[in-house]
């Protein structure tokens, strides 16, 4: 039987709802196993699905918990009892899922959903590391298995570059990511951890498990092409704002109607942006059923830092 701890720093929604509720469902789906019982020469065995995972989910931003960014530490108000309970459950957990929102273009902060689509800063990477250091024990015998459910956590400081194996083998690419900064702090605090993070958006979708006939909710990653499409769409949004600058709502409507036959370069550029966006939306939503897609794993082997990309070691050596 496995034990998982899910730490929800992504949203105020609790329980089985929201993004982190889907993470919980993916963990529970992965723990379902077929077991047969009661069979003999006269009676066919009964086959049933049995849950083998025990999940502890902590919704740390759920009201009415105090949450005040002006305080020193976003965990202010959680109380020592809650922090110690999380620490105790992490001691014998098989996996710890740390959930927050990330940005493709921000390597130094994580975010949370306040509700109604409002995204706000949760913490700097230093503050996040402070919190993780409080709930993980440096005297823990074996490395903790820490899974970051944070979009773009492994992405470098050059987010619009194609993140191939060769690009990621560069030390500057590796050490500029939010994930590496968090891992380095764990190492500085002598906390043993095997940590995984993703290059793109992290989603929970129904997918086939391996080569089996079993389908379940799984944590998947956006393709690299999808990440780049999303970044380009953001650029197009800015370009479109420039094209529409100074136009009244009526003028904008008239312009959209005229785009069937654009009359000048600005109108042709806008039409090209719209068509590019339509194609990019399809690309951006692409995701890979292979759970290794876009995943980097960080761990220590004796004194060496080891970084694995999609199942292949791309760095082994001193801390960067």
Secondary structure as UniProt FT lines:
FT   STRAND          2..8
FT   TURN            15..16
FT   HELIX           18..30
FT   STRAND          32..37
FT   STRAND          46..51
FT   STRAND          53..59
FT   TURN            60..61
FT   TURN            63..64
FT   TURN            69..70
FT   TURN            74..77
FT   HELIX           80..91
FT   STRAND          95..99
FT   STRAND          101..103
FT   TURN            104..105
FT   STRAND          106..115
FT   TURN            116..117
FT   STRAND          118..124
FT   HELIX           125..135
FT   TURN            138..139
FT   STRAND          144..149
FT   TURN            151..154
FT   TURN            159..160
FT   HELIX           165..168
FT   HELIX           171..175
FT   HELIX           178..188
FT   TURN            189..190
FT   STRAND          193..198
FT   STRAND          202..208
FT   TURN            210..211
FT   STRAND          215..222
FT   HELIX           224..244
FT   TURN            245..246
FT   HELIX           249..258
FT   HELIX           259..261
FT   HELIX           265..284
FT   STRAND          287..288
FT   TURN            291..294
FT   STRAND          295..301
FT   TURN            302..303
FT   STRAND          304..309
FT   TURN            310..311
FT   STRAND          312..317
//
